[in-house]
Amino acid sequence: IEACETLPALDSLAASAGLSPFHFHRVFKAATGLTPKAYATAHRSRRLRARLADGGSVTDALYDAGFNSNSRFYESADQLLGMRPTDYRAAGQNNDIRFAVGQCSLGAILVAQSERGICAILLGDDPHQLVCNLQDQFRKANLIGADSEFEQLIASVVGFVEAPAKGLNLPLDIRGTAFQERVWQALREIPAGSTASYAEIAQRIGAPTSMRAVAQACGANRLAVAIPCHRVVRSDGNLSGYRWGVERKRQLLERELND
């Protein structure tokens, strides 16, 4: 899939693996956490973002990512990037990101939303630092402070952080590499109140020797609690690093166990 410019037909992929299309589709999803089509889309998205981030032309980027026509590319660009490709290449220039900073039992919390959904849930001690982190991610975006309508949304997110088992019924704007999205999907399948080790996540996504890469994917997660990287622990059950602090990780796990 990664070597081909366009996604091979399911029948062709299955035949090369010596399986029926149905069996291949099921085995592929069990091994990677994604369907062949979703895996190809995630890989294409990673290639596209890398080329645009390098400042290359949109035309070169779209062909390098495997699109064979402008029309097919622009039909998919918004879903792949969450914004227009020219805006992504310019680090979010002209893209509106609405955000607000509030307080929860874990400290300061920043919630940001793009046109596609919630693109960041950041936790910390210093509200100003959280805003700086958002600015680093979208250096040229139009960052818009909260209005009364958005304050209702951040209240919903805070309520979810306080009681993760209730779930978050809001659209998410998830952006990552093919590997990161496989890891994040596996994390979202861990029930509240349960944990999994880095080795177990690596096994679930079909990459049993990639524990370090799994940990790096957890560290790259920008959607605290919504993508529950706090539920990943060491093989001995002890807590390990957490982007927003091990003590917050401990509190989240204890809260879920007591719900």
Secondary structure as GFF3:
##gff-version 3
##sequence-region A 1 259
A	DSSP	alpha_helix	10	17	.	.	.	ID=ss1
A	DSSP	alpha_helix	21	32	.	.	.	ID=ss2
A	DSSP	alpha_helix	36	53	.	.	.	ID=ss3
A	DSSP	alpha_helix	58	64	.	.	.	ID=ss4
A	DSSP	alpha_helix	70	81	.	.	.	ID=ss5
A	DSSP	alpha_helix	85	89	.	.	.	ID=ss6
A	DSSP	beta_strand	96	104	.	.	.	ID=ss7
A	DSSP	beta_strand	107	113	.	.	.	ID=ss8
A	DSSP	beta_strand	118	124	.	.	.	ID=ss9
A	DSSP	alpha_helix	127	137	.	.	.	ID=ss10
A	DSSP	beta_strand	142	145	.	.	.	ID=ss11
A	DSSP	alpha_helix	148	162	.	.	.	ID=ss12
A	DSSP	three_ten_helix	164	166	.	.	.	ID=ss13
A	DSSP	alpha_helix	178	188	.	.	.	ID=ss14
A	DSSP	beta_strand	196	197	.	.	.	ID=ss15
A	DSSP	alpha_helix	198	204	.	.	.	ID=ss16
A	DSSP	alpha_helix	211	219	.	.	.	ID=ss17
A	DSSP	three_ten_helix	229	231	.	.	.	ID=ss18
A	DSSP	beta_strand	232	233	.	.	.	ID=ss19
A	DSSP	alpha_helix	246	258	.	.	.	ID=ss20
###
